[in-house]
Amino acid sequence: MDFIKTKLAELEGMHDKTVCMQKSNFSSPGYHTTLMHKNAKEVHRTRESLSAATAFLVFGGERYTKIANDMIKKVISLQDTNKENKTCGIWQWFLEEPLSEMNPPDWNWADFCGGEILYMLLECQQLLYSDTKEIMLKSLDLAISSIVRRDVTPGYTNIAVLGSYVSIVGGRLFEKDDYVTFGENKLKSIYKIVKNIGAFSEYNSPTYTFTAIHDLKRMLLHFPDGEMKDIAKELYMLSWETIASHFHSKNNHIAGPHLRSYSSIFRDDTPSILNYATDGIVKIPEFLSYKPHLGTIIYDVKCPVELLHYFKSTEERVLKQLFAKDEEKDIYQTAYTYISPEYSLGSVDICDFWNQRRALLGYFGDLEKPVYITARMLHDDFDFSTAVLRTVQDKNKLIGLVNCAYNGGDTHINIDRIKDGEISLKRLEFVFEIGGDVKSVSVDEGCENSFVIGIGGQIVNLNFNYAEFKSIRLNARIENKDEKIYIIIEFYNGQETTLNLKETEIACGFSIGINEDFPICEAISEGNSLTIKSEAGELTCLKKGALVQTLAN
């Protein structure tokens, strides 16, 4: 396969012989690492170096044996092996940043790196040096110990699935029943929740549904026949059904909402994975390269035949799915998706604004000129996790409310929790972001905070029915920046100040109608309460002093 030859050459070009690791440009999601504050340019990644070693051994054979073995040894030398440390068994992200400097360390690296080491031990033994295998076994044992100690909740879908695989298969390799039992119980608990609710908690994630699919396929390769393999088969089918049923055949995207995603317009790997897994039914646009995840090819990941019809379908679909619940707290999260032949619109009924969320997401256009619309809350230009979105959707009509909880996270839902409701800020904005082929988009401002958005023959009517900051009513504005279009409600923009979310009114109500007149809505502000009503439904939120009420990981 030409792609494999090209990929091996690319990986070889990225290999830095001076440190025996892969070198690439620095990027990050904005947390865990502090290198973005140190103007890092190029870095050497631990996880990606192990993935490259796997590719060298699987596809390159003896020619790349020394590079792969040296790289494995180098990466394993960076694992914390001090059993007195909480971080024992995990790795840093980058050679350039020790675990002690991460903020905080990422325990997921025990799962990710452990999974790569386990696969190479099982499938590439003949190309591993004896001393390499010895240190790999010790490293894997420490990684599994970390996974067991951490014991993530079943709702942390991709890590719970991967940790189950590593613990079960690694436990059998070591003949350690406690590892096997832990992994089997974890997989059973994932299955129980999914059977009860009907979906993974990381619902419809283009990134992590595929991560789960790859790890479930490894289970199918390495599990013996029996209960665990049957569970893996069922979860594999469910994962693919989620992806397939949300696929829009015209714009080539997985319709929203996405509970975890790193890009609103798909990057190279997603359409490439789908192209491989559907044997070419899903096409790759000309502006992207064919770059499937190497695991897709290594594990030969394929979509079940009975689901392939979704990737050709032009029929209208409505999908409504509960994906998280806490009966004791009476908190539930439900996703709603409307797929028409020309576009899609999806939303979550209640969700935070973490930067991995796409809780309100529409796709328009076609294969070569896709366009997206999504909603974001920005604190100093970064997604504000403690803000909360509420929606009610009926096909092409939607109403929404936005407010701020005072006890959520700032840049991340867990890592940097807000203390005493106080934040420092220079800007706070609620925005509708339009990206992709924005040359095909027109935005006309109407009266009273209404906007008419034209996208390739489709008309999106957006109206801000109410917006308030500190008892002051606000108006929206349009801004073009970084090849995107923003429609902005600006709550604050000025000198750095401290804001107490317990005491400050921050609220916005809006409505959307696609290819029809503006939805008839009524916004009612009474005391500390904001309500919006329409024929689609009714929503209410507090304008200040709200608590976080979402469940999704």
KAVEN-V479520 format. One record per residue. N is the residue number from 1. RES is the residue in one small letter. PSI is psi as a letter, one per 30 degrees, with the letter a starting at -180 (none if undefined). OMEGA is omega in whole degrees, 0 to 359 (NA if undefined). NEAR is the number of other C-alpha atoms within 12 Angstrom. Layout:
BEGIN
((N	RES	PSI	OMEGA	NEAR) (N	RES	PSI	OMEGA	NEAR))
END
This chain:
BEGIN
((1	m	k	182	9) (2	d	e	181	11) (3	f	e	181	20) (4	i	e	178	24) (5	k	e	180	15) (6	t	e	182	17) (7	k	e	178	25) (8	l	e	178	28) (9	a	e	178	19) (10	e	e	179	19) (11	l	e	178	32) (12	e	e	178	28) (13	g	f	179	16) (14	m	f	185	26) (15	h	k	179	30) (16	d	j	185	23) (17	k	f	183	18) (18	t	f	180	14) (19	v	g	179	25) (20	c	h	176	30) (21	m	l	178	39) (22	q	k	181	38) (23	k	k	179	30) (24	s	l	179	24) (25	n	k	180	17) (26	f	k	170	26) (27	s	l	179	23) (28	s	l	176	20) (29	p	f	178	20) (30	g	g	178	26) (31	y	l	186	29) (32	h	e	180	31) (33	t	l	175	30) (34	t	g	185	27) (35	l	f	179	27) (36	m	f	178	22) (37	h	f	183	16) (38	k	g	178	13) (39	n	h	178	12) (40	a	k	180	20) (41	k	d	179	16) (42	e	k	183	21) (43	v	l	176	30) (44	h	j	187	36) (45	r	k	181	37) (46	t	e	184	42) (47	r	e	182	37) (48	e	e	177	32) (49	s	e	176	42) (50	l	e	177	41) (51	s	e	177	34) (52	a	e	177	46) (53	a	e	177	44) (54	t	e	180	42) (55	a	e	179	39) (56	f	e	182	39) (57	l	e	183	37) (58	v	e	186	32) (59	f	f	186	31) (60	g	f	178	26) (61	g	b	189	23) (62	e	f	181	18) (63	r	e	185	16) (64	y	g	185	26) (65	t	e	183	27) (66	k	e	179	22) (67	i	e	183	36) (68	a	e	181	40) (69	n	e	179	41) (70	d	e	181	35) (71	m	e	177	42) (72	i	e	180	47) (73	k	e	181	33) (74	k	e	182	32) (75	v	e	180	41) (76	i	e	178	41) (77	s	f	181	26) (78	l	f	178	36) (79	q	k	175	40) (80	d	j	181	30) (81	t	g	181	26) (82	n	j	185	15) (83	k	f	175	17) (84	e	f	183	9) (85	n	k	174	15) (86	k	f	183	23) (87	t	g	180	32) (88	c	k	178	33) (89	g	f	181	40) (90	i	l	183	43) (91	w	l	167	42) (92	q	l	176	40) (93	w	e	188	41) (94	f	k	173	38) (95	l	e	186	35) (96	e	f	184	27) (97	e	j	179	27) (98	p	l	178	28) (99	l	e	183	31) (100	s	f	181	24) (101	e	f	178	19) (102	m	l	186	26) (103	n	i	350	23) (104	p	l	172	25) (105	p	l	182	29) (106	d	j	182	33) (107	w	f	178	36) (108	n	f	183	35) (109	w	f	172	42) (110	a	e	180	46) (111	d	e	184	41) (112	f	e	181	42) (113	c	e	177	47) (114	g	e	178	46) (115	g	e	178	42) (116	e	e	180	43) (117	i	e	180	49) (118	l	e	181	43) (119	y	e	180	37) (120	m	e	177	35) (121	l	e	182	36) (122	l	e	192	27) (123	e	f	186	23) (124	c	g	187	29) (125	q	e	186	25) (126	q	f	181	18) (127	l	g	179	30) (128	l	k	176	35) (129	y	l	183	24) (130	s	e	179	15) (131	d	f	176	16) (132	t	e	180	30) (133	k	e	182	27) (134	e	e	181	20) (135	i	f	177	26) (136	m	e	179	38) (137	l	e	179	30) (138	k	e	181	28) (139	s	e	180	39) (140	l	e	179	45) (141	d	e	178	39) (142	l	e	180	39) (143	a	e	180	42) (144	i	e	177	47) (145	s	e	178	35) (146	s	e	179	38) (147	i	e	181	44) (148	v	e	180	36) (149	r	e	183	23) (150	r	e	174	25) (151	d	i	181	30) (152	v	l	178	28) (153	t	l	178	25) (154	p	f	180	31) (155	g	f	176	31) (156	y	i	199	32) (157	t	d	190	44) (158	n	e	180	39) (159	i	e	177	43) (160	a	e	179	42) (161	v	e	182	52) (162	l	e	179	47) (163	g	e	176	52) (164	s	e	180	48) (165	y	e	183	49) (166	v	e	182	50) (167	s	e	182	46) (168	i	e	184	39) (169	v	e	177	42) (170	g	e	178	47) (171	g	e	177	32) (172	r	e	178	26) (173	l	e	181	25) (174	f	f	186	22) (175	e	h	178	15) (176	k	j	184	19) (177	d	e	181	18) (178	d	e	176	21) (179	y	e	182	34) (180	v	e	181	29) (181	t	e	178	24) (182	f	e	182	32) (183	g	e	180	37) (184	e	e	178	37) (185	n	e	179	29) (186	k	e	180	35) (187	l	e	177	45) (188	k	e	180	28) (189	s	e	174	27) (190	i	e	182	38) (191	y	e	181	35) (192	k	e	180	20) (193	i	e	181	26) (194	v	e	178	30) (195	k	e	181	19) (196	n	e	185	16) (197	i	e	180	23) (198	g	g	182	26) (199	a	l	171	39) (200	f	l	177	49) (201	s	e	175	43) (202	e	i	195	43) (203	y	k	170	51) (204	n	h	180	50) (205	s	j	177	41) (206	p	e	179	42) (207	t	e	194	34) (208	y	f	169	35) (209	t	e	177	40) (210	f	e	174	45) (211	t	e	178	36) (212	a	e	179	45) (213	i	e	180	46) (214	h	e	182	39) (215	d	e	176	43) (216	l	e	177	45) (217	k	e	175	37) (218	r	e	175	37) (219	m	e	180	42) (220	l	f	178	29) (221	l	e	191	24) (222	h	f	176	26) (223	f	k	170	30) (224	p	l	177	17) (225	d	k	180	14) (226	g	a	186	14) (227	e	e	183	18) (228	m	e	179	33) (229	k	e	177	27) (230	d	e	177	21) (231	i	e	180	32) (232	a	e	178	36) (233	k	e	182	28) (234	e	e	179	29) (235	l	e	176	37) (236	y	e	178	36) (237	m	e	180	31) (238	l	e	180	30) (239	s	e	180	43) (240	w	e	179	43) (241	e	e	177	32) (242	t	e	180	39) (243	i	e	186	43) (244	a	e	184	38) (245	s	f	179	37) (246	h	f	185	47) (247	f	k	177	45) (248	h	j	190	41) (249	s	f	180	38) (250	k	e	183	32) (251	n	f	170	39) (252	n	g	181	43) (253	h	l	174	50) (254	i	j	184	50) (255	a	k	179	51) (256	g	l	4	46) (257	p	l	176	51) (258	h	j	181	47) (259	l	f	174	48) (260	r	k	181	34) (261	s	l	181	31) (262	y	f	180	23) (263	s	k	179	27) (264	s	e	171	39) (265	i	k	186	41) (266	f	k	175	35) (267	r	a	185	26) (268	d	e	193	23) (269	d	e	186	28) (270	t	e	177	40) (271	p	f	179	42) (272	s	e	175	34) (273	i	e	181	41) (274	l	e	178	40) (275	n	e	179	30) (276	y	e	187	30) (277	a	f	179	35) (278	t	g	181	30) (279	d	h	172	22) (280	g	f	178	19) (281	i	e	176	27) (282	v	k	183	33) (283	k	l	177	32) (284	i	k	180	32) (285	p	l	184	26) (286	e	f	183	15) (287	f	f	176	18) (288	l	l	176	20) (289	s	l	175	21) (290	y	j	182	28) (291	k	i	177	26) (292	p	l	171	29) (293	h	k	183	34) (294	l	e	178	33) (295	g	f	178	34) (296	t	e	181	33) (297	i	e	181	29) (298	i	e	182	31) (299	y	f	181	27) (300	d	i	182	24) (301	v	k	180	35) (302	k	k	174	32) (303	c	k	176	36) (304	p	k	186	26) (305	v	e	185	17) (306	e	f	179	15) (307	l	f	186	26) (308	l	f	182	27) (309	h	f	180	22) (310	y	e	185	31) (311	f	f	176	36) (312	k	f	190	23) (313	s	k	172	24) (314	t	g	182	22) (315	e	l	174	22) (316	e	k	178	23) (317	r	k	171	26) (318	v	k	181	25) (319	l	k	177	31) (320	k	k	188	30) (321	q	k	167	30) (322	l	k	180	31) (323	f	f	177	38) (324	a	k	178	36) (325	k	l	172	28) (326	d	j	186	18) (327	e	e	180	11) (328	e	e	180	7) (329	k	f	182	11) (330	d	h	178	12) (331	i	k	180	20) (332	y	k	175	25) (333	q	k	183	38) (334	t	k	177	38) (335	a	k	179	44) (336	y	k	180	40) (337	t	k	173	43) (338	y	k	179	38) (339	i	j	174	39) (340	s	l	178	31) (341	p	f	187	26) (342	e	f	185	35) (343	y	l	174	45) (344	s	l	176	47) (345	l	k	182	47) (346	g	l	182	46) (347	s	l	172	48) (348	v	k	185	45) (349	d	f	172	41) (350	i	k	185	41) (351	c	l	174	49) (352	d	l	183	49) (353	f	h	173	45) (354	w	l	186	41) (355	n	f	175	36) (356	q	f	180	35) (357	r	k	165	42) (358	r	i	190	45) (359	a	f	170	50) (360	l	j	189	49) (361	l	k	175	43) (362	g	k	176	49) (363	y	k	181	48) (364	f	a	177	46) (365	g	a	183	35) (366	d	a	184	29) (367	l	e	186	28) (368	e	f	183	22) (369	k	i	179	28) (370	p	l	177	37) (371	v	k	177	43) (372	y	l	170	45) (373	i	k	178	43) (374	t	l	180	41) (375	a	k	180	48) (376	r	l	170	40) (377	m	k	188	47) (378	l	k	174	36) (379	h	j	184	34) (380	d	h	175	25) (381	d	g	176	22) (382	f	k	185	28) (383	d	k	188	33) (384	f	j	190	42) (385	s	f	185	36) (386	t	f	175	44) (387	a	l	186	52) (388	v	k	176	48) (389	l	k	172	44) (390	r	k	180	43) (391	t	l	164	43) (392	v	k	184	38) (393	q	k	173	39) (394	d	j	183	31) (395	k	c	186	30) (396	n	g	180	37) (397	k	k	184	37) (398	l	k	169	44) (399	i	l	182	46) (400	g	l	173	49) (401	l	k	177	46) (402	v	k	171	52) (403	n	a	182	52) (404	c	k	170	51) (405	a	l	182	43) (406	y	f	185	35) (407	n	g	179	31) (408	g	a	179	38) (409	g	l	177	33) (410	d	d	179	39) (411	t	f	183	31) (412	h	l	185	30) (413	i	f	183	32) (414	n	e	193	22) (415	i	e	186	23) (416	d	i	180	22) (417	r	k	179	22) (418	i	k	182	30) (419	k	k	176	20) (420	d	g	177	19) (421	g	g	186	27) (422	e	k	175	25) (423	i	l	170	33) (424	s	k	183	21) (425	l	l	170	25) (426	k	f	180	21) (427	r	k	172	27) (428	l	j	187	36) (429	e	k	167	42) (430	f	k	187	46) (431	v	k	162	36) (432	f	k	182	40) (433	e	k	178	36) (434	i	k	183	41) (435	g	l	185	35) (436	g	b	181	34) (437	d	i	185	27) (438	v	f	176	28) (439	k	f	180	20) (440	s	g	186	25) (441	v	k	171	31) (442	s	k	177	27) (443	v	j	179	30) (444	d	k	181	22) (445	e	k	177	22) (446	g	b	180	18) (447	c	l	174	16) (448	e	h	174	19) (449	n	h	177	29) (450	s	k	183	31) (451	f	k	177	34) (452	v	j	184	29) (453	i	j	179	38) (454	g	k	180	26) (455	i	j	174	34) (456	g	h	178	25) (457	g	f	177	17) (458	q	k	181	28) (459	i	k	176	27) (460	v	j	177	39) (461	n	j	181	33) (462	l	k	180	43) (463	n	k	173	42) (464	f	j	185	43) (465	n	f	181	39) (466	y	k	174	37) (467	a	k	186	38) (468	e	k	171	36) (469	f	k	181	31) (470	k	h	177	21) (471	s	g	178	23) (472	i	k	177	17) (473	r	k	187	23) (474	l	l	175	27) (475	n	l	181	30) (476	a	l	177	33) (477	r	l	180	28) (478	i	k	176	27) (479	e	k	175	20) (480	n	k	183	20) (481	k	k	175	14) (482	d	h	178	12) (483	e	h	174	16) (484	k	l	176	28) (485	i	k	180	31) (486	y	k	170	34) (487	i	j	200	36) (488	i	k	162	36) (489	i	j	185	40) (490	e	j	179	34) (491	f	e	179	37) (492	y	k	175	32) (493	n	j	183	20) (494	g	a	179	15) (495	q	l	180	13) (496	e	k	182	15) (497	t	l	175	16) (498	t	k	182	19) (499	l	k	176	30) (500	n	j	184	25) (501	l	f	176	34) (502	k	f	190	27) (503	e	f	187	24) (504	t	k	177	29) (505	e	j	175	35) (506	i	j	184	44) (507	a	k	179	50) (508	c	k	174	52) (509	g	k	183	48) (510	f	l	178	48) (511	s	k	181	45) (512	i	k	171	46) (513	g	k	182	34) (514	i	k	179	35) (515	n	h	173	24) (516	e	l	180	18) (517	d	l	178	20) (518	f	k	178	33) (519	p	k	177	32) (520	i	j	185	25) (521	c	l	175	30) (522	e	k	176	27) (523	a	k	184	30) (524	i	j	177	26) (525	s	j	180	26) (526	e	j	181	14) (527	g	b	181	13) (528	n	g	185	25) (529	s	k	173	27) (530	l	k	180	34) (531	t	k	173	34) (532	i	k	183	37) (533	k	k	172	29) (534	s	l	178	29) (535	e	f	178	21) (536	a	f	181	24) (537	g	a	183	24) (538	e	k	179	28) (539	l	k	177	35) (540	t	k	175	32) (541	c	l	172	38) (542	l	k	178	37) (543	k	f	176	38) (544	k	l	176	34) (545	g	g	181	28) (546	a	l	176	31) (547	l	l	176	25) (548	v	k	182	33) (549	q	g	178	31) (550	t	l	187	37) (551	l	f	191	33) (552	a	k	178	40) (553	n	none	NA	32))
END
